Amino acid sequence: MALDDQIKIISDDFEGATTESIIDVLNQIKPHFKSQLISEYLQGKIQKIQDSDNDQEKKKQCKALLPYFDWYLQGL
């Protein structure tokens, strides 16, 4: 499935998406940024989500990263 399609599916049903699928998409988006600093920042945020034991907190942190989906769809 194309990355654009994955992003749209998650955006349309964020509550039904797993944190693993959201992180997978974020990891696919990460190399597309022109700035290494942005990619490293995103990696830090992804790592923080993966290190959390609280599923509710993971989902909350994932929601804060949804603008990266929009940026990707708009052509970064």
Chimera marker file (.cmm) of the C-alpha trace (Angstrom):
<marker_set name="trace">
<marker id="1" x="0.000" y="0.000" z="0.000" r="1" g="1" b="0" radius="0.5"/>
<marker id="2" x="1.319" y="3.454" z="-0.877" r="1" g="1" b="0" radius="0.5"/>
<marker id="3" x="2.458" y="5.706" z="1.943" r="1" g="1" b="0" radius="0.5"/>
<marker id="4" x="-0.110" y="8.352" z="0.964" r="1" g="1" b="0" radius="0.5"/>
<marker id="5" x="-2.875" y="5.767" z="1.341" r="1" g="1" b="0" radius="0.5"/>
<marker id="6" x="-1.586" y="4.616" z="4.725" r="1" g="1" b="0" radius="0.5"/>
<marker id="7" x="-1.534" y="8.214" z="5.958" r="1" g="1" b="0" radius="0.5"/>
<marker id="8" x="-5.089" y="8.840" z="4.767" r="1" g="1" b="0" radius="0.5"/>
<marker id="9" x="-6.384" y="5.653" z="6.402" r="1" g="1" b="0" radius="0.5"/>
<marker id="10" x="-4.818" y="6.542" z="9.746" r="1" g="1" b="0" radius="0.5"/>
<marker id="11" x="-5.957" y="10.161" z="9.515" r="1" g="1" b="0" radius="0.5"/>
<marker id="12" x="-9.531" y="9.094" z="8.736" r="1" g="1" b="0" radius="0.5"/>
<marker id="13" x="-9.685" y="6.650" z="11.655" r="1" g="1" b="0" radius="0.5"/>
<marker id="14" x="-7.011" y="7.753" z="14.114" r="1" g="1" b="0" radius="0.5"/>
<marker id="15" x="-8.732" y="6.154" z="17.114" r="1" g="1" b="0" radius="0.5"/>
<marker id="16" x="-8.884" y="2.816" z="15.315" r="1" g="1" b="0" radius="0.5"/>
<marker id="17" x="-5.230" y="2.900" z="14.257" r="1" g="1" b="0" radius="0.5"/>
<marker id="18" x="-2.606" y="1.131" z="16.315" r="1" g="1" b="0" radius="0.5"/>
<marker id="19" x="0.364" y="3.028" z="17.676" r="1" g="1" b="0" radius="0.5"/>
<marker id="20" x="2.574" y="0.541" z="15.825" r="1" g="1" b="0" radius="0.5"/>
<marker id="21" x="1.012" y="1.444" z="12.463" r="1" g="1" b="0" radius="0.5"/>
<marker id="22" x="1.353" y="5.157" z="13.225" r="1" g="1" b="0" radius="0.5"/>
<marker id="23" x="5.016" y="4.732" z="14.182" r="1" g="1" b="0" radius="0.5"/>
<marker id="24" x="5.607" y="2.663" z="11.047" r="1" g="1" b="0" radius="0.5"/>
<marker id="25" x="4.253" y="5.477" z="8.873" r="1" g="1" b="0" radius="0.5"/>
<marker id="26" x="6.273" y="8.091" z="10.779" r="1" g="1" b="0" radius="0.5"/>
<marker id="27" x="9.419" y="6.018" z="10.205" r="1" g="1" b="0" radius="0.5"/>
<marker id="28" x="8.621" y="5.928" z="6.485" r="1" g="1" b="0" radius="0.5"/>
<marker id="29" x="8.117" y="9.709" z="6.397" r="1" g="1" b="0" radius="0.5"/>
<marker id="30" x="11.289" y="10.507" z="8.334" r="1" g="1" b="0" radius="0.5"/>
<marker id="31" x="13.811" y="10.103" z="5.462" r="1" g="1" b="0" radius="0.5"/>
<marker id="32" x="11.841" y="12.502" z="3.251" r="1" g="1" b="0" radius="0.5"/>
<marker id="33" x="12.623" y="15.580" z="5.321" r="1" g="1" b="0" radius="0.5"/>
<marker id="34" x="15.248" y="17.860" z="3.820" r="1" g="1" b="0" radius="0.5"/>
<marker id="35" x="16.652" y="18.729" z="7.232" r="1" g="1" b="0" radius="0.5"/>
<marker id="36" x="18.552" y="16.107" z="9.204" r="1" g="1" b="0" radius="0.5"/>
<marker id="37" x="17.632" y="18.013" z="12.359" r="1" g="1" b="0" radius="0.5"/>
<marker id="38" x="13.912" y="17.469" z="11.750" r="1" g="1" b="0" radius="0.5"/>
<marker id="39" x="14.480" y="13.761" z="11.075" r="1" g="1" b="0" radius="0.5"/>
<marker id="40" x="16.484" y="13.424" z="14.299" r="1" g="1" b="0" radius="0.5"/>
<marker id="41" x="13.816" y="15.308" z="16.270" r="1" g="1" b="0" radius="0.5"/>
<marker id="42" x="11.122" y="13.017" z="14.894" r="1" g="1" b="0" radius="0.5"/>
<marker id="43" x="13.241" y="9.967" z="15.738" r="1" g="1" b="0" radius="0.5"/>
<marker id="44" x="13.493" y="11.192" z="19.335" r="1" g="1" b="0" radius="0.5"/>
<marker id="45" x="9.719" y="11.581" z="19.533" r="1" g="1" b="0" radius="0.5"/>
<marker id="46" x="9.203" y="8.104" z="18.055" r="1" g="1" b="0" radius="0.5"/>
<marker id="47" x="11.649" y="6.629" z="20.566" r="1" g="1" b="0" radius="0.5"/>
<marker id="48" x="9.801" y="8.317" z="23.438" r="1" g="1" b="0" radius="0.5"/>
<marker id="49" x="6.549" y="6.739" z="22.257" r="1" g="1" b="0" radius="0.5"/>
<marker id="50" x="8.148" y="3.312" z="21.950" r="1" g="1" b="0" radius="0.5"/>
<marker id="51" x="9.662" y="3.592" z="25.438" r="1" g="1" b="0" radius="0.5"/>
<marker id="52" x="6.311" y="4.396" z="27.070" r="1" g="1" b="0" radius="0.5"/>
<marker id="53" x="4.437" y="1.590" z="28.822" r="1" g="1" b="0" radius="0.5"/>
<marker id="54" x="1.113" y="3.432" z="28.883" r="1" g="1" b="0" radius="0.5"/>
<marker id="55" x="-0.980" y="2.799" z="25.747" r="1" g="1" b="0" radius="0.5"/>
<marker id="56" x="-3.115" y="5.859" z="26.387" r="1" g="1" b="0" radius="0.5"/>
<marker id="57" x="-0.005" y="8.051" z="26.634" r="1" g="1" b="0" radius="0.5"/>
<marker id="58" x="1.394" y="6.482" z="23.444" r="1" g="1" b="0" radius="0.5"/>
<marker id="59" x="-1.779" y="7.384" z="21.564" r="1" g="1" b="0" radius="0.5"/>
<marker id="60" x="-1.696" y="10.935" z="22.932" r="1" g="1" b="0" radius="0.5"/>
<marker id="61" x="1.923" y="11.368" z="21.815" r="1" g="1" b="0" radius="0.5"/>
<marker id="62" x="1.121" y="9.918" z="18.381" r="1" g="1" b="0" radius="0.5"/>
<marker id="63" x="-1.721" y="12.404" z="17.978" r="1" g="1" b="0" radius="0.5"/>
<marker id="64" x="0.736" y="15.249" z="18.572" r="1" g="1" b="0" radius="0.5"/>
<marker id="65" x="2.766" y="14.013" z="15.584" r="1" g="1" b="0" radius="0.5"/>
<marker id="66" x="-0.120" y="14.028" z="13.092" r="1" g="1" b="0" radius="0.5"/>
<marker id="67" x="1.084" y="17.316" z="11.526" r="1" g="1" b="0" radius="0.5"/>
<marker id="68" x="3.957" y="15.295" z="10.037" r="1" g="1" b="0" radius="0.5"/>
<marker id="69" x="1.337" y="13.389" z="8.028" r="1" g="1" b="0" radius="0.5"/>
<marker id="70" x="-0.057" y="16.644" z="6.671" r="1" g="1" b="0" radius="0.5"/>
<marker id="71" x="3.406" y="17.962" z="5.826" r="1" g="1" b="0" radius="0.5"/>
<marker id="72" x="4.192" y="14.785" z="3.905" r="1" g="1" b="0" radius="0.5"/>
<marker id="73" x="0.932" y="14.923" z="1.965" r="1" g="1" b="0" radius="0.5"/>
<marker id="74" x="1.555" y="18.606" z="1.117" r="1" g="1" b="0" radius="0.5"/>
<marker id="75" x="4.978" y="17.804" z="-0.265" r="1" g="1" b="0" radius="0.5"/>
<marker id="76" x="7.080" y="18.622" z="2.798" r="1" g="1" b="0" radius="0.5"/>
<link id1="1" id2="2" r="1" g="1" b="0" radius="0.2"/>
<link id1="2" id2="3" r="1" g="1" b="0" radius="0.2"/>
<link id1="3" id2="4" r="1" g="1" b="0" radius="0.2"/>
<link id1="4" id2="5" r="1" g="1" b="0" radius="0.2"/>
<link id1="5" id2="6" r="1" g="1" b="0" radius="0.2"/>
<link id1="6" id2="7" r="1" g="1" b="0" radius="0.2"/>
<link id1="7" id2="8" r="1" g="1" b="0" radius="0.2"/>
<link id1="8" id2="9" r="1" g="1" b="0" radius="0.2"/>
<link id1="9" id2="10" r="1" g="1" b="0" radius="0.2"/>
<link id1="10" id2="11" r="1" g="1" b="0" radius="0.2"/>
<link id1="11" id2="12" r="1" g="1" b="0" radius="0.2"/>
<link id1="12" id2="13" r="1" g="1" b="0" radius="0.2"/>
<link id1="13" id2="14" r="1" g="1" b="0" radius="0.2"/>
<link id1="14" id2="15" r="1" g="1" b="0" radius="0.2"/>
<link id1="15" id2="16" r="1" g="1" b="0" radius="0.2"/>
<link id1="16" id2="17" r="1" g="1" b="0" radius="0.2"/>
<link id1="17" id2="18" r="1" g="1" b="0" radius="0.2"/>
<link id1="18" id2="19" r="1" g="1" b="0" radius="0.2"/>
<link id1="19" id2="20" r="1" g="1" b="0" radius="0.2"/>
<link id1="20" id2="21" r="1" g="1" b="0" radius="0.2"/>
<link id1="21" id2="22" r="1" g="1" b="0" radius="0.2"/>
<link id1="22" id2="23" r="1" g="1" b="0" radius="0.2"/>
<link id1="23" id2="24" r="1" g="1" b="0" radius="0.2"/>
<link id1="24" id2="25" r="1" g="1" b="0" radius="0.2"/>
<link id1="25" id2="26" r="1" g="1" b="0" radius="0.2"/>
<link id1="26" id2="27" r="1" g="1" b="0" radius="0.2"/>
<link id1="27" id2="28" r="1" g="1" b="0" radius="0.2"/>
<link id1="28" id2="29" r="1" g="1" b="0" radius="0.2"/>
<link id1="29" id2="30" r="1" g="1" b="0" radius="0.2"/>
<link id1="30" id2="31" r="1" g="1" b="0" radius="0.2"/>
<link id1="31" id2="32" r="1" g="1" b="0" radius="0.2"/>
<link id1="32" id2="33" r="1" g="1" b="0" radius="0.2"/>
<link id1="33" id2="34" r="1" g="1" b="0" radius="0.2"/>
<link id1="34" id2="35" r="1" g="1" b="0" radius="0.2"/>
<link id1="35" id2="36" r="1" g="1" b="0" radius="0.2"/>
<link id1="36" id2="37" r="1" g="1" b="0" radius="0.2"/>
<link id1="37" id2="38" r="1" g="1" b="0" radius="0.2"/>
<link id1="38" id2="39" r="1" g="1" b="0" radius="0.2"/>
<link id1="39" id2="40" r="1" g="1" b="0" radius="0.2"/>
<link id1="40" id2="41" r="1" g="1" b="0" radius="0.2"/>
<link id1="41" id2="42" r="1" g="1" b="0" radius="0.2"/>
<link id1="42" id2="43" r="1" g="1" b="0" radius="0.2"/>
<link id1="43" id2="44" r="1" g="1" b="0" radius="0.2"/>
<link id1="44" id2="45" r="1" g="1" b="0" radius="0.2"/>
<link id1="45" id2="46" r="1" g="1" b="0" radius="0.2"/>
<link id1="46" id2="47" r="1" g="1" b="0" radius="0.2"/>
<link id1="47" id2="48" r="1" g="1" b="0" radius="0.2"/>
<link id1="48" id2="49" r="1" g="1" b="0" radius="0.2"/>
<link id1="49" id2="50" r="1" g="1" b="0" radius="0.2"/>
<link id1="50" id2="51" r="1" g="1" b="0" radius="0.2"/>
<link id1="51" id2="52" r="1" g="1" b="0" radius="0.2"/>
<link id1="52" id2="53" r="1" g="1" b="0" radius="0.2"/>
<link id1="53" id2="54" r="1" g="1" b="0" radius="0.2"/>
<link id1="54" id2="55" r="1" g="1" b="0" radius="0.2"/>
<link id1="55" id2="56" r="1" g="1" b="0" radius="0.2"/>
<link id1="56" id2="57" r="1" g="1" b="0" radius="0.2"/>
<link id1="57" id2="58" r="1" g="1" b="0" radius="0.2"/>
<link id1="58" id2="59" r="1" g="1" b="0" radius="0.2"/>
<link id1="59" id2="60" r="1" g="1" b="0" radius="0.2"/>
<link id1="60" id2="61" r="1" g="1" b="0" radius="0.2"/>
<link id1="61" id2="62" r="1" g="1" b="0" radius="0.2"/>
<link id1="62" id2="63" r="1" g="1" b="0" radius="0.2"/>
<link id1="63" id2="64" r="1" g="1" b="0" radius="0.2"/>
<link id1="64" id2="65" r="1" g="1" b="0" radius="0.2"/>
<link id1="65" id2="66" r="1" g="1" b="0" radius="0.2"/>
<link id1="66" id2="67" r="1" g="1" b="0" radius="0.2"/>
<link id1="67" id2="68" r="1" g="1" b="0" radius="0.2"/>
<link id1="68" id2="69" r="1" g="1" b="0" radius="0.2"/>
<link id1="69" id2="70" r="1" g="1" b="0" radius="0.2"/>
<link id1="70" id2="71" r="1" g="1" b="0" radius="0.2"/>
<link id1="71" id2="72" r="1" g="1" b="0" radius="0.2"/>
<link id1="72" id2="73" r="1" g="1" b="0" radius="0.2"/>
<link id1="73" id2="74" r="1" g="1" b="0" radius="0.2"/>
<link id1="74" id2="75" r="1" g="1" b="0" radius="0.2"/>
<link id1="75" id2="76" r="1" g="1" b="0" radius="0.2"/>
</marker_set>
